[in-house]
Amino acid sequence: MHNNAASLLTNQVIAEATEWAIMHGVAFRQANNSARHCPFSIAPMTMERKIFEQLVKVTPIISKLINNVSEDHDFLQTSLQDVAKADPFFKRLLALHQQAHGDIDARIQPARKPLLLMRTDFMDDRKLGAKVIEFNGIAAGMAPFGQRATEFHRYMNNQWPETYHDWIENKRATPAENHGLEQLAYGITQAATKVKAQFEESDKPTFLMVVQENEDNVYDQHLLEIELQRLGLRTIRRTFKQLSSQLSSGKKQRLLLQGVGAIDVVYLRAGYQYSDYHAPKLDEAVCCQTLSQTRLFIEQHHVAVSATFSQQLATSKTMQMLLSQTPIEEYARWGLSLAEARSVKQVFTEMKPINADNITWFNHQAIKQDWVLKNQGEGGGHCIFGDDISEKLALLAAEEYDAWALMRRLYPHERERPALAIRNGKQLQVDNLISEIGLFSAYFDSKPVTQLNGYAGYLIRSKPASENEGGVHSGQGILDSLSLIE
């Protein structure tokens, strides 16, 4: 057991650590416009270097696969029909995708340029090795926070070395470089510059971030904007509601924003859930019609878009299940070699569709703690575990089955030593901390667009093993960083 008396932090260390976090934007906005620091660990987690290098190598291949699946429009439509019948939001997405690619004048259809800014989340299971938890293809944020967490642990090592070494898991480990903020901004800038270059304009490329109303996760977003501004872009923030009356078409399918001018990149930090399109004041005959059509309007223009309808569909839980069940040889359809397909399949874990046979199997034969039940929801809070799964399955109507899937639960290594977390300015010792690693990648117009072959840094979120919900924003997770051992 850790020597608590010698190693708990002084008020001085806690104050300086939390002030560092606030000063560097690692915070959430409060209702009164004040800021609350994100919860964070005092020292990084540890991973074997060979495992991390495997993930860095496979993540751009996963992105290549997802990018090419997202541009296989007939495949998306045919393979996701059943889930569309089971999930109203998915039905809307698939209909909008069909409008974007099936019912449009051929001269307009190729206008939008897909910019895939993706985070693939992994856990390093004790028995199975590192496996994919999920793809995040829309509103995949927190790359800035990921880089800041790495910088924070460097600060702790420099400023409070005894405290840092007291809590680091392995003293021989070396920090893993993380330039997630810079790499993502570089990828976006590449896309903006290429779009801009196709028009005879002399002003700065313009980046539009579509945000939720009353967003509290603004600092992660602003950190990205500041880096983009440093790289020469103008950055604009709007909600779908604002855009519904402010967008228009210019020459050559140029997307124009009232009072701003031409837009080169649109980056969605909203749009992953039905409520983002809900606008009661518009008094619509069909719910969410106006704002979802605003998103469609964007896609019908010559602009880099992250995420497109196609990308959102291609990174869904159902698509993850379908790809995990697809034979290796069939990956050639999406441009992967056999070696690339094998490396991707190696990090997929078992998933099962919900049907009468699998429900019977689960209730009578399965080890319930070995499975997670997931729906199509994004943004945390959509997983059901253990005995609760049977209760949920009993409540589902047959027509709802296709909106859900079973996935083998991952049990990552618990940290070998207790860890120290800071939440709301208070320290908390955690004896069973486990970590999830999200690797970012950036693809534009079907090519990798960072200096690292599409890889764009990482995000570590850690949580107590006893907690099911590990989001930093929506659960019991804490920001963390990564150190590597040989």
C-alpha positions as CSV (number, residue, x, y, z in Angstrom):
1,M,0.0,0.0,0.0
2,H,1.1,3.5,-0.7
3,N,2.6,5.6,2.1
4,N,-0.2,8.1,2.4
5,A,1.3,10.3,5.1
6,A,4.4,11.1,3.0
7,S,2.8,11.5,-0.3
8,L,-0.5,13.4,-0.1
9,L,-0.2,16.8,-1.7
10,T,0.2,20.0,0.1
11,N,-2.3,22.8,-0.5
12,Q,0.4,24.6,-2.4
13,V,0.8,21.8,-5.0
14,I,-2.9,21.5,-5.4
15,A,-3.4,25.2,-5.9
16,E,-0.6,25.5,-8.4
17,A,-1.7,22.4,-10.3
18,T,-5.3,23.5,-10.6
19,E,-4.2,27.1,-11.6
20,W,-2.0,25.6,-14.3
21,A,-5.0,23.7,-15.6
22,I,-7.2,26.8,-15.7
23,M,-4.5,29.0,-17.1
24,H,-3.9,26.6,-20.0
25,G,-7.6,26.1,-20.8
26,V,-8.0,22.6,-19.3
27,A,-11.5,23.5,-18.0
28,F,-15.2,23.4,-18.4
29,R,-17.3,26.6,-18.4
30,Q,-19.8,27.0,-15.6
31,A,-23.3,28.5,-15.8
32,N,-22.1,31.8,-14.3
33,N,-19.3,32.0,-16.9
34,S,-16.6,31.0,-14.5
35,A,-14.4,28.0,-15.2
36,R,-13.9,24.7,-13.4
37,H,-10.7,22.7,-14.0
38,C,-11.0,19.3,-15.6
39,P,-10.3,16.4,-13.3
40,F,-6.8,15.1,-13.9
41,S,-4.1,12.7,-12.6
42,I,-0.9,13.9,-11.0
43,A,1.3,11.4,-13.0
44,P,0.8,9.4,-16.2
45,M,-0.3,5.8,-16.8
46,T,2.2,3.3,-18.2
47,M,2.0,1.2,-21.3
48,E,4.5,-1.1,-23.1
49,R,6.1,0.8,-26.0
50,K,5.5,-2.0,-28.5
51,I,1.7,-1.9,-27.8
52,F,1.5,1.9,-28.2
53,E,3.6,1.7,-31.4
54,Q,1.2,-1.0,-32.7
55,L,-1.8,1.3,-32.1
56,V,0.0,4.3,-33.7
57,K,0.6,2.1,-36.8
58,V,-2.9,0.6,-37.0
59,T,-4.9,3.8,-36.4
60,P,-4.2,5.4,-39.8
61,I,-5.1,2.1,-41.4
62,I,-8.4,2.1,-39.5
63,S,-8.9,5.7,-40.7
64,K,-8.2,4.6,-44.3
65,L,-10.8,1.9,-43.9
66,I,-13.5,4.2,-42.4
67,N,-12.8,6.9,-45.0
68,N,-13.3,4.4,-47.9
69,V,-16.3,2.8,-46.3
70,S,-17.8,6.3,-45.8
71,E,-17.4,6.9,-49.6
72,D,-19.0,3.5,-50.4
73,H,-22.5,5.1,-50.5
74,D,-24.4,2.0,-51.8
75,F,-22.8,-0.1,-49.1
76,L,-23.9,2.3,-46.4
77,Q,-27.4,2.4,-47.6
78,T,-27.9,-1.3,-48.0
79,S,-26.0,-2.4,-44.8
80,L,-27.7,0.1,-42.5
81,Q,-31.3,-0.2,-43.5
82,D,-32.3,-2.4,-40.6
83,V,-30.8,-0.2,-38.0
84,A,-32.6,2.8,-39.6
85,K,-35.9,1.0,-39.0
86,A,-35.0,0.5,-35.4
87,D,-33.6,4.0,-34.5
88,P,-35.5,7.2,-35.5
89,F,-32.3,9.3,-35.5
90,F,-30.5,6.8,-37.6
91,K,-33.4,6.8,-40.0
92,R,-33.1,10.5,-40.4
93,L,-29.3,10.3,-41.0
94,L,-29.7,7.6,-43.6
95,A,-32.4,9.7,-45.4
96,L,-30.2,12.8,-45.3
97,H,-27.3,10.7,-46.7
98,Q,-29.5,9.5,-49.5
99,Q,-30.5,13.1,-50.3
100,A,-26.8,14.1,-50.3
101,H,-25.8,11.3,-52.6
102,G,-28.8,9.8,-54.4
103,D,-31.1,12.6,-55.3
104,I,-28.8,15.4,-56.3
105,D,-27.7,16.8,-59.6
106,A,-24.5,15.1,-60.7
107,R,-22.8,18.4,-61.1
108,I,-23.3,19.3,-57.4
109,Q,-22.8,15.9,-55.7
110,P,-19.0,15.8,-55.7
111,A,-18.7,19.4,-54.3
112,R,-18.1,18.7,-50.7
113,K,-14.7,17.3,-49.6
114,P,-14.7,14.9,-46.7
115,L,-12.4,15.8,-43.8
116,L,-12.2,12.8,-41.4
117,L,-11.1,14.0,-38.0
118,M,-11.5,10.7,-36.1
119,R,-10.6,9.4,-32.7
120,T,-10.4,5.6,-32.3
121,D,-10.7,4.5,-28.6
122,F,-8.9,1.4,-27.4
123,M,-8.4,-0.5,-24.1
124,D,-5.5,-2.8,-23.5
125,D,-7.3,-5.9,-22.2
126,R,-5.3,-8.1,-19.8
127,K,-5.9,-11.3,-21.9
128,L,-7.0,-10.1,-25.3
129,G,-4.5,-7.3,-25.8
130,A,-5.4,-3.8,-27.2
131,K,-8.8,-3.7,-28.7
132,V,-11.1,-1.1,-30.3
133,I,-13.9,0.2,-28.0
134,E,-15.5,2.5,-30.6
135,F,-14.9,4.9,-33.5
136,N,-15.6,8.6,-33.0
137,G,-16.2,10.2,-36.4
138,I,-18.3,13.2,-35.5
139,A,-17.5,15.8,-32.8
140,A,-14.4,13.8,-31.8
141,G,-13.0,16.4,-29.4
142,M,-10.4,16.7,-26.6
143,A,-7.2,16.4,-28.7
144,P,-6.3,19.8,-27.2
145,F,-6.9,18.5,-23.7
146,G,-4.9,15.3,-24.5
147,Q,-1.8,17.4,-25.5
148,R,-2.3,19.7,-22.5
149,A,-2.4,16.6,-20.1
150,T,1.0,15.6,-21.5
151,E,2.3,19.1,-21.0
152,F,0.9,19.2,-17.4
153,H,2.7,16.0,-16.4
154,R,5.9,17.5,-17.9
155,Y,5.3,20.6,-15.7
156,M,4.7,18.4,-12.6
157,N,8.0,16.6,-13.3
158,N,9.9,19.9,-13.6
159,Q,8.2,21.8,-10.8
160,W,7.4,19.2,-8.3
161,P,9.7,16.2,-9.1
162,E,9.4,14.5,-5.8
163,T,5.6,14.5,-5.9
164,Y,5.6,13.4,-9.5
165,H,7.9,10.5,-8.9
166,D,6.0,9.5,-5.8
167,W,2.9,8.9,-7.9
168,I,4.2,7.8,-11.3
169,E,3.4,4.1,-11.9
170,N,6.9,3.1,-13.2
171,K,10.0,5.3,-12.6
172,R,11.8,3.8,-15.6
173,A,9.0,4.9,-18.0
174,T,9.5,7.8,-20.5
175,P,6.7,10.2,-21.5
176,A,5.1,9.5,-24.9
177,E,5.2,12.6,-27.2
178,N,1.7,14.1,-27.9
179,H,1.0,16.8,-30.4
180,G,-2.7,16.2,-30.8
181,L,-3.7,19.8,-30.8
182,E,-1.0,20.9,-33.2
183,Q,-1.5,17.9,-35.6
184,L,-5.3,18.2,-35.8
185,A,-4.9,22.0,-36.4
186,Y,-2.3,21.2,-39.1
187,G,-4.6,18.7,-40.8
188,I,-7.5,21.2,-40.8
189,T,-5.3,24.0,-42.1
190,Q,-4.1,21.7,-45.0
191,A,-7.8,21.1,-45.9
192,A,-8.7,24.8,-45.7
193,T,-5.8,25.9,-47.8
194,K,-6.5,23.3,-50.5
195,V,-10.2,24.4,-50.7
196,K,-9.3,28.1,-50.7
197,A,-6.7,27.6,-53.5
198,Q,-9.5,26.5,-55.9
199,F,-11.0,30.0,-55.8
200,E,-9.4,33.4,-56.8
201,E,-9.5,34.9,-53.4
202,S,-6.8,36.7,-51.4
203,D,-8.3,36.7,-47.9
204,K,-7.5,34.2,-45.1
205,P,-9.1,30.7,-45.2
206,T,-12.1,30.5,-42.9
207,F,-12.9,27.7,-40.5
208,L,-16.5,27.4,-39.2
209,M,-17.1,25.4,-36.0
210,V,-20.8,24.3,-35.5
211,V,-21.4,24.2,-31.8
212,Q,-24.2,23.4,-29.4
213,E,-26.1,26.2,-27.6
214,N,-24.9,26.8,-24.0
215,E,-21.9,24.6,-24.6
216,D,-19.8,24.1,-21.5
217,N,-16.9,22.3,-23.2
218,V,-15.8,25.5,-24.9
219,Y,-12.2,25.7,-23.8
220,D,-11.2,22.5,-25.6
221,Q,-12.8,24.1,-28.7
222,H,-11.1,27.5,-28.2
223,L,-7.7,25.9,-27.8
224,L,-8.1,24.4,-31.3
225,E,-9.3,27.8,-32.7
226,I,-6.3,29.6,-31.2
227,E,-3.9,27.1,-32.9
228,L,-5.8,27.5,-36.2
229,Q,-5.5,31.3,-35.9
230,R,-1.8,30.9,-35.3
231,L,-1.6,28.9,-38.5
232,G,-3.3,31.7,-40.4
233,L,-7.0,30.8,-40.4
234,R,-10.0,32.9,-39.4
235,T,-12.3,31.0,-37.0
236,I,-16.0,31.4,-36.7
237,R,-18.5,29.8,-34.2
238,R,-22.2,29.3,-35.0
239,T,-25.1,27.0,-33.9
240,F,-27.2,25.1,-36.4
241,K,-30.1,27.5,-35.5
242,Q,-28.0,30.5,-36.4
243,L,-26.8,28.9,-39.6
244,S,-30.3,28.1,-40.7
245,S,-30.9,31.7,-41.6
246,Q,-27.3,32.8,-42.4
247,L,-26.0,30.5,-45.1
248,S,-26.3,31.0,-48.9
249,S,-24.7,29.8,-52.1
250,G,-22.0,31.7,-54.1
251,K,-20.4,31.0,-57.5
252,K,-19.1,27.5,-58.1
253,Q,-21.0,26.1,-55.2
254,R,-19.2,28.3,-52.7
255,L,-20.6,28.2,-49.2
256,L,-21.2,31.8,-47.9
257,L,-21.9,32.9,-44.4
258,Q,-23.8,36.2,-43.8
259,G,-21.4,38.9,-42.5
260,V,-18.3,36.7,-43.0
261,G,-18.0,35.5,-46.6
262,A,-16.8,32.2,-48.0
263,I,-16.3,29.2,-45.7
264,D,-13.5,26.7,-46.4
265,V,-13.9,24.1,-43.6
266,V,-16.9,23.2,-41.5
267,Y,-16.2,21.2,-38.3
268,L,-19.2,19.8,-36.4
269,R,-19.0,19.8,-32.6
270,A,-22.8,19.3,-32.8
271,G,-25.1,17.1,-34.8
272,Y,-24.4,13.7,-33.2
273,Q,-27.7,13.5,-31.4
274,Y,-31.4,14.3,-32.2
275,S,-31.6,17.2,-29.7
276,D,-29.0,19.2,-31.7
277,Y,-31.6,19.6,-34.4
278,H,-34.5,20.2,-32.2
279,A,-35.9,23.8,-32.6
280,P,-39.4,24.2,-31.0
281,K,-39.5,27.9,-31.8
282,L,-39.4,27.2,-35.5
283,D,-42.8,25.5,-35.3
284,E,-42.0,22.7,-37.7
285,A,-44.5,20.3,-39.1
286,V,-41.7,17.6,-38.9
287,C,-39.4,17.7,-35.9
288,C,-35.8,18.7,-36.6
289,Q,-36.4,19.2,-40.3
290,T,-35.0,22.7,-40.6
291,L,-31.7,22.2,-38.8
292,S,-30.9,18.8,-40.4
293,Q,-31.6,20.4,-43.8
294,T,-29.1,23.1,-42.8
295,R,-26.5,20.4,-42.4
296,L,-27.5,18.9,-45.8
297,F,-27.2,22.4,-47.3
298,I,-23.6,22.6,-46.1
299,E,-22.7,19.2,-47.7
300,Q,-24.1,20.4,-51.1
301,H,-21.3,23.0,-51.3
302,H,-17.6,23.1,-52.2
303,V,-16.3,23.0,-48.6
304,A,-14.3,20.6,-46.5
305,V,-16.7,18.9,-44.0
306,S,-16.0,17.1,-40.8
307,A,-18.1,15.1,-40.2
308,T,-20.2,14.2,-43.3
309,F,-23.3,12.2,-43.0
310,S,-21.3,9.4,-44.6
311,Q,-18.6,9.6,-41.9
312,Q,-21.2,9.6,-39.1
313,L,-22.8,6.4,-40.5
314,A,-19.5,4.7,-41.2
315,T,-18.3,5.2,-37.6
316,S,-21.6,3.9,-36.0
317,K,-21.7,1.0,-33.6
318,T,-23.5,-1.1,-36.1
319,M,-20.9,-0.5,-38.8
320,Q,-18.2,-1.4,-36.2
321,M,-20.0,-4.7,-35.7
322,L,-20.4,-5.3,-39.4
323,L,-16.7,-4.6,-40.1
324,S,-15.6,-6.8,-37.2
325,Q,-17.6,-9.7,-38.8
326,T,-16.4,-9.0,-42.3
327,P,-13.9,-11.6,-43.6
328,I,-10.4,-10.3,-44.1
329,E,-10.4,-10.9,-47.9
330,E,-13.4,-8.6,-48.3
331,Y,-11.5,-5.6,-47.0
332,A,-10.0,-5.3,-50.4
333,R,-13.2,-3.6,-51.5
334,W,-12.1,-0.6,-49.4
335,G,-8.5,-0.6,-50.6
336,L,-6.8,-2.5,-47.8
337,S,-4.1,-5.0,-48.5
338,L,-4.3,-8.4,-46.7
339,A,-1.6,-7.3,-44.3
340,E,-3.5,-4.1,-43.5
341,A,-6.7,-6.0,-43.1
342,R,-5.1,-8.5,-40.7
343,S,-3.7,-5.6,-38.5
344,V,-7.2,-4.1,-38.3
345,K,-8.9,-7.3,-37.5
346,Q,-6.4,-8.0,-34.8
347,V,-7.7,-5.0,-32.8
348,F,-11.4,-5.6,-33.3
349,T,-13.2,-7.4,-30.5
350,E,-16.2,-9.7,-30.7
351,M,-19.6,-8.1,-31.3
352,K,-23.1,-9.8,-31.7
353,P,-26.3,-8.5,-33.1
354,I,-29.4,-8.5,-30.9
355,N,-31.9,-11.1,-32.1
356,A,-34.0,-13.8,-30.5
357,D,-31.3,-16.4,-30.6
358,N,-28.6,-14.2,-29.1
359,I,-31.0,-13.0,-26.3
360,T,-31.7,-16.7,-25.4
361,W,-27.9,-17.4,-25.5
362,F,-27.1,-14.4,-23.3
363,N,-29.8,-15.1,-20.7
364,H,-28.9,-18.8,-20.4
365,Q,-25.3,-19.4,-21.4
366,A,-23.3,-16.2,-21.4
367,I,-21.1,-14.9,-18.6
368,K,-23.0,-11.7,-18.2
369,Q,-20.1,-9.7,-16.8
370,D,-18.2,-10.3,-20.0
371,W,-20.5,-8.3,-22.2
372,V,-21.6,-4.7,-22.8
373,L,-24.9,-3.7,-24.5
374,K,-24.6,-0.6,-26.7
375,N,-27.0,1.5,-28.7
376,Q,-26.1,4.0,-31.5
377,G,-25.8,6.9,-29.1
378,E,-22.7,9.2,-29.1
379,G,-21.3,11.3,-26.3
380,G,-21.2,8.9,-23.3
381,G,-23.8,7.2,-21.1
382,H,-25.1,4.7,-23.7
383,C,-23.7,1.4,-22.4
384,I,-25.4,-1.2,-20.2
385,F,-23.4,-3.8,-18.2
386,G,-23.8,-7.2,-16.6
387,D,-27.1,-8.2,-15.1
388,D,-28.7,-4.9,-16.3
389,I,-28.4,-6.2,-19.9
390,S,-31.0,-8.9,-19.4
391,E,-33.4,-6.4,-17.9
392,K,-32.9,-4.1,-20.9
393,L,-33.2,-6.9,-23.5
394,A,-36.6,-7.9,-21.9
395,L,-37.9,-4.4,-22.4
396,L,-36.9,-4.1,-26.1
397,A,-39.5,-4.7,-28.8
398,A,-38.4,-6.9,-31.6
399,E,-38.4,-3.9,-34.0
400,E,-35.9,-2.2,-31.7
401,Y,-33.3,-5.0,-31.8
402,D,-31.3,-3.7,-34.7
403,A,-30.5,-0.4,-32.8
404,W,-28.5,-2.4,-30.2
405,A,-25.4,-4.7,-30.2
406,L,-23.5,-6.8,-27.7
407,M,-19.8,-6.3,-27.4
408,R,-17.3,-8.3,-25.4
409,R,-16.3,-6.3,-22.4
410,L,-12.7,-5.3,-22.1
411,Y,-10.8,-5.5,-18.8
412,P,-7.7,-3.4,-19.0
413,H,-4.7,-3.6,-16.6
414,E,-5.3,-1.8,-13.4
415,R,-2.5,0.6,-12.5
416,E,0.1,-1.3,-10.5
417,R,0.2,1.4,-7.8
418,P,-2.4,3.7,-6.4
419,A,-2.9,6.9,-8.4
420,L,-3.8,10.4,-7.3
421,A,-6.5,12.4,-9.0
422,I,-7.5,16.1,-8.5
423,R,-11.2,16.8,-8.9
424,N,-12.8,20.2,-8.0
425,G,-9.6,21.2,-6.2
426,K,-9.5,18.2,-4.0
427,Q,-7.2,15.2,-4.1
428,L,-8.5,11.6,-4.3
429,Q,-6.4,8.4,-4.1
430,V,-7.6,5.7,-6.6
431,D,-6.4,2.2,-6.0
432,N,-7.8,0.6,-9.2
433,L,-7.4,3.1,-12.0
434,I,-7.8,1.8,-15.5
435,S,-7.2,3.8,-18.8
436,E,-8.7,4.2,-22.2
437,I,-6.5,5.5,-25.0
438,G,-8.0,7.4,-27.9
439,L,-5.8,7.9,-31.0
440,F,-6.6,10.8,-33.4
441,S,-6.2,10.7,-37.1
442,A,-6.8,13.2,-39.9
443,Y,-7.7,12.4,-43.6
444,F,-8.7,14.9,-46.2
445,D,-10.1,14.0,-49.6
446,S,-9.0,10.4,-49.0
447,K,-5.4,11.2,-48.1
448,P,-3.7,11.4,-44.7
449,V,-3.0,15.1,-43.8
450,T,-0.7,15.3,-40.8
451,Q,3.1,15.0,-40.8
452,L,2.6,11.6,-39.1
453,N,0.9,9.7,-41.9
454,G,-2.5,10.7,-40.6
455,Y,-1.9,9.9,-36.9
456,A,-2.6,13.1,-34.9
457,G,-1.9,12.5,-31.2
458,Y,-3.7,10.8,-28.3
459,L,-6.1,11.3,-25.4
460,I,-5.9,9.3,-22.2
461,R,-8.9,9.1,-20.0
462,S,-8.6,7.1,-16.8
463,K,-11.3,6.0,-14.3
464,P,-11.8,3.7,-11.3
465,A,-12.3,0.1,-12.5
466,S,-15.6,0.0,-10.5
467,E,-17.0,2.9,-12.6
468,N,-18.9,2.1,-15.9
469,E,-19.0,5.7,-17.2
470,G,-15.5,7.0,-17.9
471,G,-16.0,10.2,-19.8
472,V,-14.1,13.2,-18.4
473,H,-17.0,15.4,-19.4
474,S,-19.9,13.0,-18.7
475,G,-18.7,10.5,-16.2
476,Q,-16.1,9.7,-13.6
477,G,-13.1,9.9,-15.9
478,I,-10.0,12.0,-15.4
479,L,-7.5,13.4,-17.9
480,D,-4.3,11.5,-18.0
481,S,-1.2,11.1,-20.2
482,L,1.0,8.2,-21.3
483,S,4.5,7.0,-20.4
484,L,6.2,4.1,-22.1
485,I,8.2,1.1,-20.8
486,E,10.4,-1.2,-22.9
